[in-house]
Amino acid sequence: MLTSLEKEPLFIGESAVASARPLAGIELDDAQTAMLLSIARRHCKLVLEHGRANMPAERRRQIIEEIQSLRSMREDLITQWRKDANI
């Protein structure tokens, strides 16, 4: 059962943290850190918007698509950084 602070995943079968592997061993520069923070901030804003009671269904679908895009972007960046760091 979820606690009051936890949210259910957006899709059945999807974990809230998709295949989380720590960034240990990767030295991120300021630009890379800023990119991850920007993605995280946008994601949080979209989650808050999605949770509004009066949000139209079409906008909810758009938000979900954008969140999926942000997740993909984040994973692609991390994969590239791992590759560059030979991890």
N, C-alpha and C positions, 0 to 999 in steps of 0.2 A: 504494500500500500504506500502511496506517496504521502510525504509529509506536507504540511501547509505551504512550505517554501519551494517544493519541487513542482515542476510542471510535467505534464505528460509529453512524450515526444510528438513531433508533428505528424509522423506517419507510424502506423502499426508496424512493429518489427524493427524500427530504427531506434538506436540508442541515442540518448541525449548528447553523448560525446562519441562521435563516430571515430572508431579506431584511433583513439588518442594515444599518441606516442610522444613522450616528452621531447623537448627541443635540446635536451642535454647534449653537449658536445658540439653544438652549433653556435658559433660566435656571430650574433646579429649586430649589424651596424645600426646607426640611428635611423637611416632611411628604411631598413627592413623592419625595425621595431615600429616605426611610425606607420608603415603599411599594415602590419598586423593589428595595431591599435585602431586604425581607421576602419578596418573590416569589422572588428569587434564592436566598435561604437555604432556603426550602421546596423549591424545585426541586432544589437540591443534596442535601438530605436524602432526597428521594424517589428520586433517581438512585442514591444509596448503598444504599437499601433494595432497590431493583429488582435491584441487582447481587448480592445475597446468593444463594448457591447453593441454599439450601433454601426459597426463596420460592415459595409456591404459585402456580400459573398464574392463578388468579382474582385474587389480590392484585396480580400483575404487570399484569394488564389494568386494575385500578383505579388503579394508579400511573400508567400511561400516560395514562389519561383525565384524571387530576388534573394531570399535567404539561401536557397539551394545554390544559386550562382555564387554568393559570397563564400559558402562552404567550399565549393569547388575551387574558387580562386585561392582561398587560404591553403587548401591541400596541395594545389599545384605549386604555390610558392614554397611551402615547406619541403615538398618533394625535390624541387630544384635546389634548395639550399642544402639538403642532405646530400644530393648528388655532388654539388660543388665542394662540400666538406668531406666527401668520400666516406660517408657514414652508412 
